[in-house]
Amino acid sequence: MKPFVSVFCLAMILIGATETDWAQPADYNLILSNNDVFLSAYGRLVISNPSTNRGMNRWAYMNLSVNRTTVYNWDDSTLAVVGGTVDSVSAGRKADYLLRHVSSPAPGTLGTGGTGSKLQHIMTIFVWKDLKGFVVAYRYKNTGTSTVSGTAAYEIYPRIDQSYTGHYLRWRSADSIAWFFRPGLAHFLGAKSLNLKPTGARLMTGSTFFKLGNFAEDQPDSLRYNAATYTSFDTAVDSAGTPRSMIIMGLGSVTIAAGDSSAPIYFAMAYDTDSTVMVTNIKSLEARYKQRILTGVKRTEDVIPTQFSLSQNYPNPFNPTTTIEYSVAKSVTVELKMYDLLGRELATLVQGQQNPGTYTVQFDATHLSSGIYFYTMRAGDFVSTKSLVLMK
């Protein structure tokens, strides 16, 4: 089958919309011969069976737990800041297709609904024609005036073959892959964190998660907080007779200063009708991620920043590689350099004219010893320095 991108632009009726509604304004269904990725106007990210176009999950996104009563949650958010876009032509995109979405938290979160929240959820999905599945980069962007800190967690809502019943969940400790399936249907979908080591994996049946009704945004924030800060790894949950199951994977603490963005958190997701092949697909995506995404400087999104900023490297402490993100508000010469404690220059990571945008660059400290180092960004009148810790 020849690869193509179809954009569905049908009328959306907000009142009375059901969970089987797939086509909405700004929905993108990227259908390839070996891949099917769906990104809705709501920010729902779904991988599907390319033969039947039947969804394997309901959503896959990051949430951020500040405390037991404050959890930023973006499931099926109707508050799109930048609706879904697809890109197959821009230079330097690192993949055959990019899909993007920026949204504010979903109604029902943060107690008052979150409609005034300044913390945005940004997805960039990388899709290659020769690989099954995709790599997705998640970032938080703080457009408010106060620092936001919390625990990052990856939430996957299984919906194999667009059904809520009969899901079996598994955690593969050998390679840190969370996956689920339905016996008898030969559908297997897995997810793996590519640049952060999970701090825990909570596998829940629907009766545990959906305590207050049928909608995820109605559930208490304490439930997501407890899952995000869970420090054990559930090995299995079999729920053949229980509708709706959840996987929430804790990824540690994140702090986003006012006007700043977090460093990207990368995940690979893959689907297949054979569990062994599904794992192989994830490992192939991981290899492509290492080869293409975090090599050199890259622009991560098309949203033009309103100010210059330099983010804290992530992860930190690190060994031996870490990622640094920065934003450029106007065309200017940008310089990003690494120094030791004595102020000696160790490396030039960026040097040259750059257009407005948000960029990331990887620093490889394989040749350095453990210790504290500094990196400084200069762009016109803007100068910012941050420290980082190498622990070998």
N, C-alpha and C positions, 0 to 999 in steps of 0.2 A: 504493500500500500504506500502510495506517495505521501510524504509528510505534508501536513497542512495545518494552518491555524484557523479555527472558526471562532468568530465573535458573535455571541448571541445577544441580540438587542430586542427583547420583548417587553411588553408592558409589565410592570411590577405592581402588584396589589399588596400593600403593606398589611392591611387588615385582612386576616383570614389566610395569609400565606402559610403553606404547610411545609413540612420537612422534606417533601419530595420535590419541591420547587428547585430546579437546577438552573434554568435560564433566567437571568435578570440583566438589567442594564449594566454594562461594563463587566459582565462575566467573560472569562476566557477559558476555553476548553482546548488545550493544546494536545492534539491527537497525532501521534506518530505510529509507525508500524509496530514498535516494541514498547510504547509508552503512552500513557494518558494522564495528563495533569490538569486538574480543574482548579481555578482560582475565581471565587465569586466576588461580586461587588461588596459583599459583607466582610470579605477577608477570610472566607473559609477556604482552606487549602486541602485538596483531596487528591489521592492517587487512585486510579481506576483500572479496571480490566480493559485493555485496549480492544479486545474482541467484542465485548458486550457493552462497554462504556458504563459499567455498573460500579458504583463507588465502593471503596474498601475501607474508608474512614469518614467520619463526619467533619473533623477538623484536626489540625496539628498546629499549635502555636505556643508561645512563651507567655507565662503569667509572672507577676512579681508580687510576692507577699511581703508587705511592710510589717504587719503584725496580725494578730488573730482577727481583727475587725477591719483591716484595710488590705485588700488584695486587688491589684490591678488585673483585670481579666478581659480578654479580647475575643471570647468565643462568639462567632457570628455577629461581630460588631456592625451596627448600621451606621456608625459614625465615621465614615471614611473621610480621611483628610485628603489623600490622593488615591483615587479609585484605581482598580486593577489596570495595569499596562503590560504589554508584551513587546519585546524588542529582539529582532533577529538580524539587525543590520549595523548597529553602532560598533565602531572599532573598540577593541579592548574589552569586550564584554565577557571574555573568558569562557563562554559556552555558546552553543548554537542558538539558544533562546534564553532570555531573561524575562521573568514575570515579577512584577513588583506591586506592593500594596502598603499603604500607610493608613492607620486608623487610630481613633481614640478608644478608651475602654467601653465595653459593652454596657448597655443599660442594665441595672440591677446590681452593679458592683459598687464598691466604695460607699455603701449605705444610701447615698442620695442619687445614685444612678450613674455617676461618673461623667455626665455630659459636659461638665466644665473642667474636666481633668486636662492638664497640660502634658501628661506623659503619653507619648505616642508609641505605637507598636509598628515596626517597619520590617517587612519581609522582602527579601530578594531571592528568587528561586532560579537556580541554574539547571538547565536541561540540555543534555547532549543527545544527538540522534543515535549514537551507537551504544548508549548505555540505558539500561532499564532503571527507572526511578529518577531521583533528583537530589541535589544538594540545596539546602535552604539556609540563608543567613538571616538571623533575627537580631534586631537592635532595639533598644529603648532610646527615645529622644525626649529630653526634658525641655519643653518650651516655657516652663514656668519660671518663677523667681526664687524658688527654694530647692535645696538639694533633696533628692529622693534616694533612699537606701532600702534594700530589701533582699529577699532570697529569690533567685531566678529558678523557674521550674518549667519543664517541657510537658505539655499536656496533650495526650492523644486520645481521641474519642473513637473507638472502633465502631464500624458499621459495615461489616463485610457483606458484599452483594446487596447493599442498602437495606440490611436487616439489623435489628437491635438485639436479637436473641442468639444464644448459643455460642458466645465468644469465649475462647480459651486464651489466657494470657500467659506469657512466659518471659523470664529474664535469663539471658545467657551470660553468666558471670565470666566465662572464659574470654569473651570478646565484647562484653558490655552492650549487647544488642537487646532491646525490648521488642517483643513481637507478639502477634496474635493471629488466630486462625479459627475456622469453623470446621469441625470434623465432618467429613463426608462431602465437603464442597471444594477441597483442594485449593483454598485461597490462603496465602501467607503474606503478611505485611510486617516489616521490621523497621526500626529506627535506631540510629546510633549517633551519639555526640562525637564530633570530630575534633574539637579543640579544647574541650573541658572534660575533666573526669567527673562523672556523676557522684554525688554525695549520698544518694539513696534512690530507690525505685519502689514506689507504692503502687501495687496492683489492686484494684477495687472492683467489686461487683456493683451492679446498678443499685441494689438495695442499700449498699453502703453510701454511694455517692448521691443518688437522687432522693434525698430525704424530704425535701419540701415541695415536690411536684415534678413536672415533666421537663423543666427547662434548667440547663446548667447555670444560667445567670441568676437563678433564684436560690441557689444553694448557699449556705452560710460561708462567709469568708474563712472562718476557723477551719473548715474542712480542707480547703486548698492550702492554708497555712500549715496545717499539720502534715499534709502530704509533702509540701515543698521542703520542710525541715526534717522529714523522716530520714533517719540515718541507717536504716536496714535496707536489704534488697530482697523483696518478695520473689520467690522463685517461680511460683505458679498460682493462678487462680482459674479454676474451671467452673464456668457458670452456664452450663448448657440450658438450664431452665430459667435463668434470670436475665431479663432484658437490660441492656446498657451496662457496659463495663468501661473502666477508665485506667489509663497508665499515666502517672505523674512522676517525672524524673527530676529530682533536685539537682541543682548545678552550682550551689554556693551563693555567696553574697555579691551584690552589685550595688555600686553607688554612682549616681548620675548627678553631676552638679547642674545648677541652673544654667540653661542655655547650652548644655552639653549633650553628648550622646554616649551610650555605652559602646564598648568594642563588640564586634559581631560574635554571635554564638552560632556555630555551624552544626547542622545535622544532615545526615544522609537518610533518605527513606526509599525503600524499594519493595516491590510487590512481585510475586511469582506464584505459579500453581504448584511449585515444588519448594519445600522449605530449604533444602540444601542450595538450590539455585538462588533463592531469595538472599541467603547469607552471602553467597558469591557476588551477587549484584551489589550489595552494600559495600563489600570490600573493594569492588571495582570503582564505585563512586568515591570511596575514601582515597584510593590511589589517584584518581583524577583531581580531587580536591587538593591533595598535596602537590600535584604537578602543576595545576593551572590557577587555582584561586588565590593562594597566599604566596605567590611568587612575584616579587616586585611590588610597585605601587599600583593601586587600582582605585578607580572611582566607584563608590558603592551604591549611589542612588542619584536620581535626577532632581531631587528637591534642592533648590538653591538656598544655602544657609543665610541667615540674616546677620551673622557675625562670625569672626574668626574664633576658633577654639582648638585646644589641644586636649585630648582625652587621656585618662590614665591607661597605661598599657594593660593588656588582659591576655592571659592570666598574670597575676602578680602576687606572690613570687612565681618565677617561671624556671623551666629547664628543658631544653636549651633555647627554645624559641618563644617569642611573644609577639603580640600584634599591637600596633599603635595606630590610633585613628585621629584625624584632624579635619577641620572644616575650613574652607576658603570662601570668603564672602564676595570677593571680587578678583579679577585677573591681576596677578601680582607674582613676583619672584618669591618662591617658598624655599626655605632651607630648614632641614631637620637633621641634627647631628647628635651623636652619642659621646658622652664624656665619662671619665672615671672620677673618683673622689678628689683627686688633685687638680681636676679641671683640664686634664689632658684629652685632646680630641682622639676618639677611638674609631669613629666611622661616620661617613656622610650618607644618610639614608635617603634624603631628598635634596635636590639642588636644581632649581630651574623654574621657569614660568608655568603657572597652572591656572586653569579657568575655575570659576566658582563651582563648588561641589564639596562632597564629603569623601575623603580618601582614607585608605588603610595601607600600612606597610608592615612587613614582617622583619623583626630583628633576630638574627641567629647569633647566639653567644657561645657557640660550641668551643671557640678558641679562648674564651675568657674563664677566669676563676670565679668562684662564688664571691658575692659581695654586693655592695650598693653602687649603682651607676645613675647617671642623669642623662636626660635627653631634652634638647632645647629646639623650639620651633621659632623661626623668624619669618615674618611675612609683612613687608612694609613697616608700619609702626608697631605691629603686634609682635610681642615677645613673650613666650611662656616656657617654663621649665618644670619638669616633673622627675621624680626619682623612681627607680625600679630595682627590684631585688632578684638577683640570680642565685638560686640554691641548687647546687649539684650534689 
